[in-house]
Amino acid sequence: MGGSGSGRGYQGGKATTSDMRTLDVRRLQRDGLLQPGRAFGWQWTGNGEEVASIQIRTEVDRVMLSYRSRNNGGEWQPMEYPVTLEWTPCHLGGRRAWFHCPARGCGQRVAILYGGTIFACRHCHKLSYPCQRETADDRAARRADTIRRRLSWEPGILNGEGGKPKGMHWRTFERLTAEHDAFVRVSLAGMAARLGLIERRLDGVGDALHPKS
């Protein structure tokens, strides 16, 4: 399928959800594309260019997916199969659509399917969320950046701090600044520790290549 998840079956490896192309039933519903009889194409882009596409046809309580797929650079194979839709009532009226994962033996109700050899749920692809792969210092840097956005400061913990946003109470500003600084200290300490580990490993490689007499 235009390279979508090339080489990845739904028993996938160590990828995260951000590595995969997605079909979000909420987006399809919001765009009015789940009415029976609709047929449309869906594209994914990278750097402003189309990198993958799929054809979708909406039937009563299901959509038909049609695309090409290949594994490990092999021959392209046509893929076409249905994905069942389920509708549940919303608290404030209306209905919400869900996909049923089409992977064999699954059928789990989900909002998002991830592209591989077939489109399937996160569990069938064995995907983790990107935040689950974060180190403690990565997580601290991300949380510091969240505070920087709230304070309207330039993103990036290595950039300088800004001032208090207009209209923010000083007590709130001081609390957020203290939290930001604590996260920055954790992140910088983690980065320093990792750099030290890399340097030790490089020293070990150098000693192996050039043993002392």
Salt bridges, closest charged atoms under 4 A:
ASP24 OD2 - ARG26 NH2 2.87
ASP31 OD2 - ARG27 NE 2.89
GLU59 OE2 - ARG57 NH2 3.13
GLU59 OE1 - ARG62 NE 2.59
GLU86 OE1 - HIS100 NE2 2.54
GLU86 OE2 - ARG109 NH1 3.24
GLU134 OE1 - ARG139 NE 3.90
GLU134 OE2 - ARG142 NE 2.64
ASP137 OD2 - ARG194 NH2 2.31
ASP138 OD1 - ARG194 NH2 3.30
GLU161 OE2 - HIS180 ND1 3.87
GLU179 OE2 - ARG175 NH1 3.35
ASP181 OD1 - HIS180 ND1 3.12
